[in-house]
Amino acid sequence: MRKSTILLAATLTTGLLTCLPGTAIAAPSGLAGDFNGDGYRDVAIGAFGAQVGSAQNAGAVVVLYGSRSGVSAAKKTVITQNSAGVPGTAEDGDRFGSSLAAGDLNVDGYADLVVGSQYESIGSRDGVGSATVIWGGKSGLTGGSALPSPSGLSEWGGYSSGVATGDFNGDGKTDVTITGQSRTGLYRGPFARTGKPVSLTGVGELGSTYEVIVGDLNGDRAAERLYPFAVSGDEGGDIRYFSYDPGDESHPESDYAQTELAQADGSQGAIGDINGDGYGDLVLGEHEDPRSTKKSGHKGGQITVWYGGANGPDPAQKPTVIHQDTAGVPGTGEADDLFGSALAVGDINGDKYADVAVGALGEDNGAARDSGSVTILFGSATGLKGSGAKSYTQNTAGVPGSNEADDAFGQSVRLIDLDKNGKADLVVGAGGENGYGAVTVLRGSASGLTTTGATSLTARGVSLKGGAGFGWVIAQ
């Protein structure tokens, strides 16, 4: 199967919010993902292959601001390491925007954005990796600060390949976790405007891991953290999670208990309350086909749902398993579909049950190889179901564009309520579109997703240069 590489560049075009003399200034909303505090969630999209000046694959981030009518290119910010106030300099191969996560790090009511630069060089060491906070405010995202890095990072280790935010100890403050290769850091908030956290500690003995999944699985208001990684004898993925379990206050790294889901596999994931019982459920994507060294999975890929509870997911439970050969699910499981290579959880139809978007970037549509698809699965009181599932491609009526080889539609997916109607909208990345990437937005409604008013933005349409890979990554 052919795989496209995707990237992009940047300009700064955000508008300032102004008030007449004597007009009261509204307090920021405090919503997760609302960078300008106007009450609408926003979406940040990575383009780690963007050309910035003459620097190839330097990377950029495009921020689209939510509104009553959704998002458009008219209200955006493009940020690079050459943007005013952002630390560092755009250089060849930095891959700024290779990972993204939103959260209010400095407790000012505005969401901030953590941006990974997967192969940022540090001094004379190449490809070490780093992370930067871009600060939210009434004008949107501007300026930034570098986050400290653990000591002893190796060259080409790709630190910041995975980033996530959440309140990991239940104190009401946003924390950050960053991982790459075999080094994983836990940053306790709140953060100073300099980027300094309350503390930075390592996370146990983990193998090489480039992903992180965050959400509250046991209802204690402290988010769990999962770092999936392959191990010899279990190439389907080692799945264990960390829960807050206070210990010796002088050793904060001991404040987290580790639980293994020995029968679980996957390399991507998302967490949300699918069955409406008040506990987050873990959705894992196992997109690779079974093979001699990987016995688990299904041809074309599959997802599994591990339901949360007061003690987190029961390791002995029988999870829900869904693939393209499940009754009610459109399509057929075929080699290299990569069903489950991207996942998102959110309530699309407003019924209080979280739904799941499943990307299959390798899906062939007719002669258009690897043009990709996204399948929507609906939550219910009995859990995730195959019945009523819907599949979308760029040939679906009302979806902008058309199926072309290597588009990789569904390479990334997020479910975010951008227009404040109480229903999550689907943001889909197609990192290979026309060789430089595109993003499509379908709006949520009481009957599910609607293609009416669908929006599509390309890398060139948001002023990005180079191969770009616009849509490769969408912020958590």
MARBA-496983 format. One record per residue (C-alpha): residue in three letters; x, y, z. Coordinates in steps of 0.1 Angstrom, whole numbers, plus 5000, padded with zeros to 4 digits. Example, Ala and Ser with C-alpha at 12.3 -4.5 7.8 and 13.67 -1.06 7.14 Angstrom:
MARBA-496983
{rest:ALA; X:5123; Y:4955; Z:5078}
{rest:SER; X:5137; Y:4989; Z:5071}
This chain:
MARBA-496983
{rest:MET; X:5000; Y:5000; Z:5000}
{rest:ARG; X:5012; Y:5034; Z:4992}
{rest:LYS; X:5015; Y:5059; Z:5020}
{rest:SER; X:5016; Y:5097; Z:5014}
{rest:THR; X:5037; Y:5121; Z:5035}
{rest:ILE; X:5020; Y:5153; Z:5044}
{rest:LEU; X:5030; Y:5188; Z:5055}
{rest:LEU; X:5026; Y:5227; Z:5054}
{rest:ALA; X:5036; Y:5264; Z:5059}
{rest:ALA; X:5021; Y:5296; Z:5075}
{rest:THR; X:5010; Y:5332; Z:5078}
{rest:LEU; X:4994; Y:5350; Z:5107}
{rest:THR; X:4959; Y:5364; Z:5099}
{rest:THR; X:4939; Y:5365; Z:5131}
{rest:GLY; X:4916; Y:5395; Z:5138}
{rest:LEU; X:4916; Y:5414; Z:5171}
{rest:LEU; X:4885; Y:5417; Z:5192}
{rest:THR; X:4877; Y:5453; Z:5201}
{rest:CYS; X:4854; Y:5470; Z:5225}
{rest:LEU; X:4839; Y:5505; Z:5225}
{rest:PRO; X:4850; Y:5527; Z:5254}
{rest:GLY; X:4829; Y:5518; Z:5285}
{rest:THR; X:4817; Y:5485; Z:5270}
{rest:ALA; X:4821; Y:5456; Z:5294}
{rest:ILE; X:4844; Y:5429; Z:5282}
{rest:ALA; X:4829; Y:5394; Z:5285}
{rest:ALA; X:4848; Y:5369; Z:5306}
{rest:PRO; X:4864; Y:5341; Z:5287}
{rest:SER; X:4842; Y:5310; Z:5284}
{rest:GLY; X:4867; Y:5285; Z:5300}
{rest:LEU; X:4857; Y:5259; Z:5274}
{rest:ALA; X:4883; Y:5233; Z:5264}
{rest:GLY; X:4894; Y:5242; Z:5230}
{rest:ASP; X:4881; Y:5278; Z:5230}
{rest:PHE; X:4913; Y:5297; Z:5223}
{rest:ASN; X:4897; Y:5332; Z:5221}
{rest:GLY; X:4871; Y:5328; Z:5249}
{rest:ASP; X:4841; Y:5337; Z:5228}
{rest:GLY; X:4821; Y:5306; Z:5238}
{rest:TYR; X:4827; Y:5287; Z:5206}
{rest:ARG; X:4852; Y:5258; Z:5205}
{rest:ASP; X:4879; Y:5261; Z:5179}
{rest:VAL; X:4900; Y:5236; Z:5160}
{rest:ALA; X:4937; Y:5234; Z:5155}
{rest:ILE; X:4951; Y:5215; Z:5126}
{rest:GLY; X:4987; Y:5204; Z:5121}
{rest:ALA; X:5007; Y:5206; Z:5089}
{rest:PHE; X:5041; Y:5193; Z:5099}
{rest:GLY; X:5053; Y:5192; Z:5063}
{rest:ALA; X:5047; Y:5229; Z:5056}
{rest:GLN; X:5074; Y:5249; Z:5040}
{rest:VAL; X:5082; Y:5281; Z:5059}
{rest:GLY; X:5103; Y:5305; Z:5040}
{rest:SER; X:5130; Y:5282; Z:5025}
{rest:ALA; X:5128; Y:5256; Z:5053}
{rest:GLN; X:5113; Y:5224; Z:5040}
{rest:ASN; X:5091; Y:5203; Z:5064}
{rest:ALA; X:5095; Y:5230; Z:5090}
{rest:GLY; X:5058; Y:5227; Z:5099}
{rest:ALA; X:5028; Y:5249; Z:5108}
{rest:VAL; X:4995; Y:5249; Z:5127}
{rest:VAL; X:4963; Y:5263; Z:5113}
{rest:VAL; X:4937; Y:5274; Z:5138}
{rest:LEU; X:4900; Y:5278; Z:5127}
{rest:TYR; X:4878; Y:5297; Z:5151}
{rest:GLY; X:4843; Y:5284; Z:5158}
{rest:SER; X:4812; Y:5305; Z:5153}
{rest:ARG; X:4774; Y:5302; Z:5149}
{rest:SER; X:4780; Y:5293; Z:5113}
{rest:GLY; X:4809; Y:5269; Z:5120}
{rest:VAL; X:4844; Y:5275; Z:5107}
{rest:SER; X:4859; Y:5290; Z:5076}
{rest:ALA; X:4891; Y:5303; Z:5062}
{rest:ALA; X:4880; Y:5338; Z:5068}
{rest:LYS; X:4886; Y:5335; Z:5106}
{rest:LYS; X:4919; Y:5317; Z:5111}
{rest:THR; X:4954; Y:5319; Z:5125}
{rest:VAL; X:4984; Y:5302; Z:5109}
{rest:ILE; X:5013; Y:5297; Z:5133}
{rest:THR; X:5049; Y:5287; Z:5127}
{rest:GLN; X:5082; Y:5289; Z:5146}
{rest:ASN; X:5088; Y:5322; Z:5127}
{rest:SER; X:5056; Y:5337; Z:5140}
{rest:ALA; X:5060; Y:5367; Z:5164}
{rest:GLY; X:5066; Y:5356; Z:5200}
{rest:VAL; X:5069; Y:5318; Z:5192}
{rest:PRO; X:5102; Y:5303; Z:5205}
{rest:GLY; X:5127; Y:5288; Z:5180}
{rest:THR; X:5132; Y:5292; Z:5143}
{rest:ALA; X:5116; Y:5273; Z:5114}
{rest:GLU; X:5142; Y:5249; Z:5102}
{rest:ASP; X:5143; Y:5220; Z:5078}
{rest:GLY; X:5127; Y:5189; Z:5092}
{rest:ASP; X:5115; Y:5203; Z:5126}
{rest:ARG; X:5079; Y:5190; Z:5119}
{rest:PHE; X:5063; Y:5217; Z:5141}
{rest:GLY; X:5026; Y:5207; Z:5144}
{rest:SER; X:5033; Y:5169; Z:5144}
{rest:SER; X:5012; Y:5166; Z:5175}
{rest:LEU; X:4986; Y:5189; Z:5192}
{rest:ALA; X:4966; Y:5192; Z:5224}
{rest:ALA; X:4944; Y:5219; Z:5238}
{rest:GLY; X:4938; Y:5230; Z:5274}
{rest:ASP; X:4939; Y:5260; Z:5297}
{rest:LEU; X:4974; Y:5256; Z:5311}
{rest:ASN; X:4978; Y:5289; Z:5330}
{rest:VAL; X:4942; Y:5291; Z:5344}
{rest:ASP; X:4932; Y:5324; Z:5327}
{rest:GLY; X:4900; Y:5310; Z:5312}
{rest:TYR; X:4914; Y:5308; Z:5276}
{rest:ALA; X:4924; Y:5274; Z:5261}
{rest:ASP; X:4961; Y:5272; Z:5251}
{rest:LEU; X:4977; Y:5249; Z:5225}
{rest:VAL; X:5005; Y:5225; Z:5231}
{rest:VAL; X:5024; Y:5219; Z:5198}
{rest:GLY; X:5049; Y:5191; Z:5193}
{rest:SER; X:5080; Y:5196; Z:5170}
{rest:GLN; X:5088; Y:5159; Z:5166}
{rest:TYR; X:5123; Y:5163; Z:5152}
{rest:GLU; X:5134; Y:5197; Z:5166}
{rest:SER; X:5172; Y:5198; Z:5170}
{rest:ILE; X:5185; Y:5209; Z:5204}
{rest:GLY; X:5219; Y:5224; Z:5203}
{rest:SER; X:5242; Y:5201; Z:5184}
{rest:ARG; X:5218; Y:5171; Z:5188}
{rest:ASP; X:5196; Y:5164; Z:5158}
{rest:GLY; X:5160; Y:5152; Z:5159}
{rest:VAL; X:5156; Y:5153; Z:5197}
{rest:GLY; X:5121; Y:5168; Z:5196}
{rest:SER; X:5104; Y:5195; Z:5217}
{rest:ALA; X:5071; Y:5210; Z:5227}
{rest:THR; X:5058; Y:5246; Z:5227}
{rest:VAL; X:5028; Y:5262; Z:5243}
{rest:ILE; X:5009; Y:5288; Z:5222}
{rest:TRP; X:4989; Y:5310; Z:5246}
{rest:GLY; X:4952; Y:5317; Z:5242}
{rest:GLY; X:4937; Y:5351; Z:5247}
{rest:LYS; X:4909; Y:5374; Z:5235}
{rest:SER; X:4927; Y:5378; Z:5201}
{rest:GLY; X:4931; Y:5340; Z:5198}
{rest:LEU; X:4964; Y:5321; Z:5199}
{rest:THR; X:4995; Y:5343; Z:5200}
{rest:GLY; X:5030; Y:5341; Z:5213}
{rest:GLY; X:5044; Y:5311; Z:5231}
{rest:SER; X:5068; Y:5294; Z:5255}
{rest:ALA; X:5089; Y:5263; Z:5253}
{rest:LEU; X:5081; Y:5235; Z:5277}
{rest:PRO; X:5111; Y:5220; Z:5295}
{rest:SER; X:5124; Y:5187; Z:5283}
{rest:PRO; X:5135; Y:5157; Z:5304}
{rest:SER; X:5173; Y:5152; Z:5306}
{rest:GLY; X:5190; Y:5126; Z:5285}
{rest:LEU; X:5168; Y:5127; Z:5254}
{rest:SER; X:5185; Y:5109; Z:5225}
{rest:GLU; X:5190; Y:5121; Z:5189}
{rest:TRP; X:5162; Y:5113; Z:5166}
{rest:GLY; X:5141; Y:5102; Z:5195}
{rest:GLY; X:5111; Y:5121; Z:5184}
{rest:TYR; X:5101; Y:5135; Z:5218}
{rest:SER; X:5067; Y:5151; Z:5215}
{rest:SER; X:5055; Y:5125; Z:5190}
{rest:GLY; X:5025; Y:5123; Z:5213}
{rest:VAL; X:5010; Y:5150; Z:5235}
{rest:ALA; X:4979; Y:5152; Z:5256}
{rest:THR; X:4963; Y:5174; Z:5282}
{rest:GLY; X:4940; Y:5166; Z:5311}
{rest:ASP; X:4935; Y:5169; Z:5349}
{rest:PHE; X:4955; Y:5138; Z:5359}
{rest:ASN; X:4953; Y:5143; Z:5397}
{rest:GLY; X:4919; Y:5158; Z:5401}
{rest:ASP; X:4930; Y:5192; Z:5414}
{rest:GLY; X:4911; Y:5212; Z:5388}
{rest:LYS; X:4943; Y:5222; Z:5370}
{rest:THR; X:4953; Y:5211; Z:5335}
{rest:ASP; X:4983; Y:5189; Z:5333}
{rest:VAL; X:5003; Y:5178; Z:5302}
{rest:THR; X:5019; Y:5145; Z:5292}
{rest:ILE; X:5044; Y:5142; Z:5263}
{rest:THR; X:5060; Y:5111; Z:5249}
{rest:GLY; X:5083; Y:5099; Z:5221}
{rest:GLN; X:5104; Y:5068; Z:5217}
{rest:SER; X:5111; Y:5055; Z:5252}
{rest:ARG; X:5108; Y:5088; Z:5272}
{rest:THR; X:5075; Y:5100; Z:5286}
{rest:GLY; X:5071; Y:5131; Z:5308}
{rest:LEU; X:5043; Y:5142; Z:5331}
{rest:TYR; X:5040; Y:5179; Z:5336}
{rest:ARG; X:5018; Y:5191; Z:5365}
{rest:GLY; X:4999; Y:5223; Z:5361}
{rest:PRO; X:4992; Y:5251; Z:5364}
{rest:PHE; X:5019; Y:5265; Z:5342}
{rest:ALA; X:5037; Y:5298; Z:5344}
{rest:ARG; X:5036; Y:5320; Z:5314}
{rest:THR; X:5072; Y:5311; Z:5309}
{rest:GLY; X:5061; Y:5275; Z:5303}
{rest:LYS; X:5074; Y:5263; Z:5336}
{rest:PRO; X:5051; Y:5236; Z:5352}
{rest:VAL; X:5047; Y:5229; Z:5389}
{rest:SER; X:5067; Y:5198; Z:5384}
{rest:LEU; X:5081; Y:5175; Z:5356}
{rest:THR; X:5085; Y:5138; Z:5363}
{rest:GLY; X:5091; Y:5107; Z:5343}
{rest:VAL; X:5065; Y:5080; Z:5337}
{rest:GLY; X:5077; Y:5046; Z:5348}
{rest:GLU; X:5093; Y:5019; Z:5326}
{rest:LEU; X:5076; Y:5021; Z:5292}
{rest:GLY; X:5087; Y:5007; Z:5258}
{rest:SER; X:5090; Y:5029; Z:5227}
{rest:THR; X:5057; Y:5048; Z:5226}
{rest:TYR; X:5046; Y:5076; Z:5202}
{rest:GLU; X:5009; Y:5079; Z:5212}
{rest:VAL; X:4989; Y:5088; Z:5243}
{rest:ILE; X:4952; Y:5085; Z:5251}
{rest:VAL; X:4936; Y:5105; Z:5278}
{rest:GLY; X:4901; Y:5105; Z:5295}
{rest:ASP; X:4883; Y:5097; Z:5328}
{rest:LEU; X:4875; Y:5060; Z:5329}
{rest:ASN; X:4864; Y:5056; Z:5365}
{rest:GLY; X:4844; Y:5088; Z:5372}
{rest:ASP; X:4868; Y:5102; Z:5398}
{rest:ARG; X:4873; Y:5135; Z:5378}
{rest:ALA; X:4910; Y:5126; Z:5373}
{rest:ALA; X:4919; Y:5116; Z:5338}
{rest:GLU; X:4935; Y:5083; Z:5331}
{rest:ARG; X:4965; Y:5081; Z:5307}
{rest:LEU; X:4973; Y:5053; Z:5282}
{rest:TYR; X:5005; Y:5049; Z:5263}
{rest:PRO; X:5001; Y:5020; Z:5238}
{rest:PHE; X:5032; Y:5004; Z:5224}
{rest:ALA; X:5041; Y:4971; Z:5206}
{rest:VAL; X:5062; Y:4945; Z:5224}
{rest:SER; X:5078; Y:4913; Z:5212}
{rest:GLY; X:5051; Y:4886; Z:5213}
{rest:ASP; X:5023; Y:4912; Z:5213}
{rest:GLU; X:5026; Y:4934; Z:5182}
{rest:GLY; X:4989; Y:4942; Z:5185}
{rest:GLY; X:4999; Y:4966; Z:5213}
{rest:ASP; X:5005; Y:4967; Z:5250}
{rest:ILE; X:4976; Y:4985; Z:5267}
{rest:ARG; X:4979; Y:4997; Z:5303}
{rest:TYR; X:4966; Y:5028; Z:5319}
{rest:PHE; X:4976; Y:5051; Z:5348}
{rest:SER; X:4951; Y:5063; Z:5374}
{rest:TYR; X:4955; Y:5088; Z:5402}
{rest:ASP; X:4963; Y:5070; Z:5434}
{rest:PRO; X:4979; Y:5094; Z:5459}
{rest:GLY; X:5011; Y:5082; Z:5476}
{rest:ASP; X:5041; Y:5099; Z:5491}
{rest:GLU; X:5037; Y:5136; Z:5485}
{rest:SER; X:5075; Y:5140; Z:5481}
{rest:HIS; X:5075; Y:5115; Z:5452}
{rest:PRO; X:5047; Y:5126; Z:5428}
{rest:GLU; X:5057; Y:5099; Z:5403}
{rest:SER; X:5043; Y:5074; Z:5428}
{rest:ASP; X:5009; Y:5089; Z:5428}
{rest:TYR; X:4996; Y:5068; Z:5399}
{rest:ALA; X:4986; Y:5032; Z:5399}
{rest:GLN; X:4991; Y:5012; Z:5367}
{rest:THR; X:4965; Y:4987; Z:5354}
{rest:GLU; X:4970; Y:4964; Z:5324}
{rest:LEU; X:4943; Y:4954; Z:5300}
{rest:ALA; X:4961; Y:4922; Z:5290}
{rest:GLN; X:4935; Y:4912; Z:5263}
{rest:ALA; X:4934; Y:4946; Z:5247}
{rest:ASP; X:4952; Y:4956; Z:5216}
{rest:GLY; X:4955; Y:4988; Z:5195}
{rest:SER; X:4978; Y:5017; Z:5187}
{rest:GLN; X:4952; Y:5046; Z:5186}
{rest:GLY; X:4924; Y:5054; Z:5209}
{rest:ALA; X:4898; Y:5078; Z:5223}
{rest:ILE; X:4877; Y:5080; Z:5254}
{rest:GLY; X:4840; Y:5090; Z:5259}
{rest:ASP; X:4808; Y:5079; Z:5276}
{rest:ILE; X:4792; Y:5057; Z:5249}
{rest:ASN; X:4766; Y:5040; Z:5270}
{rest:GLY; X:4756; Y:5070; Z:5291}
{rest:ASP; X:4764; Y:5054; Z:5325}
{rest:GLY; X:4786; Y:5083; Z:5336}
{rest:TYR; X:4819; Y:5065; Z:5330}
{rest:GLY; X:4843; Y:5071; Z:5301}
{rest:ASP; X:4847; Y:5041; Z:5278}
{rest:LEU; X:4879; Y:5033; Z:5260}
{rest:VAL; X:4878; Y:5029; Z:5222}
{rest:LEU; X:4909; Y:5013; Z:5207}
{rest:GLY; X:4918; Y:5011; Z:5170}
{rest:GLU; X:4937; Y:4980; Z:5158}
{rest:HIS; X:4941; Y:4990; Z:5121}
{rest:GLU; X:4967; Y:4965; Z:5111}
{rest:ASP; X:4958; Y:4932; Z:5095}
{rest:PRO; X:4965; Y:4900; Z:5114}
{rest:ARG; X:4998; Y:4883; Z:5104}
{rest:SER; X:5022; Y:4857; Z:5117}
{rest:THR; X:5036; Y:4880; Z:5144}
{rest:LYS; X:5003; Y:4896; Z:5152}
{rest:LYS; X:4975; Y:4871; Z:5158}
{rest:SER; X:4948; Y:4895; Z:5169}
{rest:GLY; X:4926; Y:4918; Z:5148}
{rest:HIS; X:4905; Y:4915; Z:5116}
{rest:LYS; X:4913; Y:4918; Z:5079}
{rest:GLY; X:4911; Y:4955; Z:5071}
{rest:GLY; X:4912; Y:4966; Z:5108}
{rest:GLN; X:4888; Y:4967; Z:5137}
{rest:ILE; X:4880; Y:4987; Z:5168}
{rest:THR; X:4872; Y:4975; Z:5203}
{rest:VAL; X:4853; Y:4992; Z:5231}
{rest:TRP; X:4863; Y:4986; Z:5268}
{rest:TYR; X:4835; Y:5000; Z:5290}
{rest:GLY; X:4845; Y:5020; Z:5321}
{rest:GLY; X:4832; Y:5017; Z:5356}
{rest:ALA; X:4839; Y:5028; Z:5392}
{rest:ASN; X:4872; Y:5009; Z:5390}
{rest:GLY; X:4879; Y:5016; Z:5354}
{rest:PRO; X:4874; Y:4991; Z:5326}
{rest:ASP; X:4872; Y:4955; Z:5339}
{rest:PRO; X:4902; Y:4936; Z:5323}
{rest:ALA; X:4880; Y:4905; Z:5323}
{rest:GLN; X:4852; Y:4920; Z:5303}
{rest:LYS; X:4843; Y:4909; Z:5268}
{rest:PRO; X:4847; Y:4941; Z:5248}
{rest:THR; X:4825; Y:4952; Z:5219}
{rest:VAL; X:4843; Y:4945; Z:5186}
{rest:ILE; X:4833; Y:4962; Z:5154}
{rest:HIS; X:4848; Y:4960; Z:5119}
{rest:GLN; X:4836; Y:4964; Z:5083}
{rest:ASP; X:4822; Y:4929; Z:5083}
{rest:THR; X:4800; Y:4936; Z:5114}
{rest:ALA; X:4763; Y:4936; Z:5107}
{rest:GLY; X:4751; Y:4971; Z:5098}
{rest:VAL; X:4785; Y:4985; Z:5091}
{rest:PRO; X:4790; Y:4997; Z:5055}
{rest:GLY; X:4818; Y:4982; Z:5034}
{rest:THR; X:4838; Y:4950; Z:5036}
{rest:GLY; X:4871; Y:4943; Z:5054}
{rest:GLU; X:4899; Y:4943; Z:5029}
{rest:ALA; X:4936; Y:4941; Z:5033}
{rest:ASP; X:4952; Y:4974; Z:5042}
{rest:ASP; X:4919; Y:4994; Z:5046}
{rest:LEU; X:4934; Y:5006; Z:5079}
{rest:PHE; X:4899; Y:5008; Z:5096}
{rest:GLY; X:4906; Y:5022; Z:5131}
{rest:SER; X:4938; Y:5042; Z:5121}
{rest:ALA; X:4921; Y:5073; Z:5134}
{rest:LEU; X:4894; Y:5076; Z:5161}
{rest:ALA; X:4872; Y:5103; Z:5177}
{rest:VAL; X:4844; Y:5102; Z:5203}
{rest:GLY; X:4816; Y:5128; Z:5206}
{rest:ASP; X:4778; Y:5131; Z:5207}
{rest:ILE; X:4768; Y:5139; Z:5171}
{rest:ASN; X:4730; Y:5138; Z:5174}
{rest:GLY; X:4726; Y:5152; Z:5209}
{rest:ASP; X:4711; Y:5120; Z:5225}
{rest:LYS; X:4736; Y:5120; Z:5254}
{rest:TYR; X:4754; Y:5089; Z:5241}
{rest:ALA; X:4788; Y:5094; Z:5227}
{rest:ASP; X:4793; Y:5083; Z:5191}
{rest:VAL; X:4825; Y:5072; Z:5174}
{rest:ALA; X:4841; Y:5083; Z:5141}
{rest:VAL; X:4864; Y:5057; Z:5126}
{rest:GLY; X:4890; Y:5067; Z:5099}
{rest:ALA; X:4901; Y:5042; Z:5073}
{rest:LEU; X:4927; Y:5061; Z:5053}
{rest:GLY; X:4936; Y:5030; Z:5032}
{rest:GLU; X:4901; Y:5023; Z:5020}
{rest:ASP; X:4899; Y:5019; Z:4982}
{rest:ASN; X:4869; Y:5034; Z:4966}
{rest:GLY; X:4865; Y:5019; Z:4931}
{rest:ALA; X:4898; Y:5026; Z:4912}
{rest:ALA; X:4908; Y:5053; Z:4937}
{rest:ARG; X:4933; Y:5035; Z:4959}
{rest:ASP; X:4938; Y:5047; Z:4994}
{rest:SER; X:4913; Y:5075; Z:4989}
{rest:GLY; X:4899; Y:5068; Z:5024}
{rest:SER; X:4866; Y:5068; Z:5043}
{rest:VAL; X:4851; Y:5077; Z:5077}
{rest:THR; X:4825; Y:5055; Z:5094}
{rest:ILE; X:4802; Y:5068; Z:5121}
{rest:LEU; X:4790; Y:5044; Z:5148}
{rest:PHE; X:4763; Y:5054; Z:5172}
{rest:GLY; X:4763; Y:5050; Z:5210}
{rest:SER; X:4733; Y:5037; Z:5230}
{rest:ALA; X:4724; Y:5025; Z:5265}
{rest:THR; X:4736; Y:4990; Z:5255}
{rest:GLY; X:4769; Y:5004; Z:5241}
{rest:LEU; X:4783; Y:5010; Z:5206}
{rest:LYS; X:4763; Y:4994; Z:5178}
{rest:GLY; X:4768; Y:4986; Z:5142}
{rest:SER; X:4732; Y:4992; Z:5132}
{rest:GLY; X:4725; Y:5026; Z:5117}
{rest:ALA; X:4762; Y:5031; Z:5109}
{rest:LYS; X:4770; Y:5056; Z:5081}
{rest:SER; X:4801; Y:5058; Z:5059}
{rest:TYR; X:4814; Y:5089; Z:5042}
{rest:THR; X:4839; Y:5094; Z:5014}
{rest:GLN; X:4846; Y:5124; Z:4991}
{rest:ASN; X:4821; Y:5109; Z:4967}
{rest:THR; X:4793; Y:5110; Z:4992}
{rest:ALA; X:4765; Y:5134; Z:4981}
{rest:GLY; X:4772; Y:5168; Z:4996}
{rest:VAL; X:4808; Y:5161; Z:5007}
{rest:PRO; X:4831; Y:5185; Z:4988}
{rest:GLY; X:4857; Y:5170; Z:4965}
{rest:SER; X:4859; Y:5136; Z:4949}
{rest:ASN; X:4877; Y:5103; Z:4956}
{rest:GLU; X:4912; Y:5103; Z:4942}
{rest:ALA; X:4941; Y:5079; Z:4948}
{rest:ASP; X:4962; Y:5087; Z:4979}
{rest:ASP; X:4938; Y:5114; Z:4993}
{rest:ALA; X:4938; Y:5095; Z:5027}
{rest:PHE; X:4904; Y:5110; Z:5036}
{rest:GLY; X:4900; Y:5099; Z:5073}
{rest:GLN; X:4936; Y:5101; Z:5081}
{rest:SER; X:4926; Y:5121; Z:5111}
{rest:VAL; X:4892; Y:5127; Z:5127}
{rest:ARG; X:4878; Y:5148; Z:5155}
{rest:LEU; X:4843; Y:5154; Z:5169}
{rest:ILE; X:4840; Y:5189; Z:5181}
{rest:ASP; X:4809; Y:5212; Z:5186}
{rest:LEU; X:4821; Y:5242; Z:5166}
{rest:ASP; X:4787; Y:5260; Z:5163}
{rest:LYS; X:4775; Y:5256; Z:5199}
{rest:ASN; X:4743; Y:5237; Z:5190}
{rest:GLY; X:4750; Y:5209; Z:5214}
{rest:LYS; X:4759; Y:5184; Z:5187}
{rest:ALA; X:4794; Y:5175; Z:5177}
{rest:ASP; X:4807; Y:5183; Z:5142}
{rest:LEU; X:4830; Y:5160; Z:5123}
{rest:VAL; X:4864; Y:5174; Z:5113}
{rest:VAL; X:4882; Y:5151; Z:5088}
{rest:GLY; X:4918; Y:5153; Z:5076}
{rest:ALA; X:4928; Y:5141; Z:5041}
{rest:GLY; X:4965; Y:5146; Z:5043}
{rest:GLY; X:4972; Y:5135; Z:5008}
{rest:GLU; X:4946; Y:5156; Z:4990}
{rest:ASN; X:4963; Y:5170; Z:4958}
{rest:GLY; X:4996; Y:5162; Z:4974}
{rest:TYR; X:4994; Y:5188; Z:5002}
{rest:GLY; X:4963; Y:5181; Z:5022}
{rest:ALA; X:4928; Y:5193; Z:5030}
{rest:VAL; X:4902; Y:5193; Z:5059}
{rest:THR; X:4865; Y:5187; Z:5056}
{rest:VAL; X:4838; Y:5197; Z:5082}
{rest:LEU; X:4804; Y:5180; Z:5084}
{rest:ARG; X:4779; Y:5194; Z:5109}
{rest:GLY; X:4761; Y:5174; Z:5136}
{rest:SER; X:4723; Y:5173; Z:5138}
{rest:ALA; X:4695; Y:5155; Z:5156}
{rest:SER; X:4695; Y:5129; Z:5128}
{rest:GLY; X:4733; Y:5125; Z:5127}
{rest:LEU; X:4758; Y:5142; Z:5104}
{rest:THR; X:4745; Y:5164; Z:5076}
{rest:THR; X:4763; Y:5172; Z:5044}
{rest:THR; X:4743; Y:5204; Z:5041}
{rest:GLY; X:4767; Y:5233; Z:5044}
{rest:ALA; X:4797; Y:5211; Z:5044}
{rest:THR; X:4830; Y:5230; Z:5044}
{rest:SER; X:4863; Y:5220; Z:5028}
{rest:LEU; X:4896; Y:5238; Z:5032}
{rest:THR; X:4928; Y:5230; Z:5014}
{rest:ALA; X:4964; Y:5238; Z:5023}
{rest:ARG; X:4966; Y:5263; Z:4995}
{rest:GLY; X:4933; Y:5278; Z:5006}
{rest:VAL; X:4949; Y:5287; Z:5039}
{rest:SER; X:4981; Y:5300; Z:5024}
{rest:LEU; X:5003; Y:5269; Z:5031}
{rest:LYS; X:5033; Y:5260; Z:5009}
{rest:GLY; X:5052; Y:5228; Z:5003}
{rest:GLY; X:5039; Y:5193; Z:5006}
{rest:ALA; X:5022; Y:5205; Z:5038}
{rest:GLY; X:5002; Y:5174; Z:5049}
{rest:PHE; X:4974; Y:5197; Z:5060}
{rest:GLY; X:4950; Y:5176; Z:5081}
{rest:TRP; X:4975; Y:5150; Z:5092}
{rest:VAL; X:4969; Y:5159; Z:5128}
{rest:ILE; X:4939; Y:5176; Z:5145}
{rest:ALA; X:4942; Y:5188; Z:5181}
{rest:GLN; X:4927; Y:5167; Z:5209}
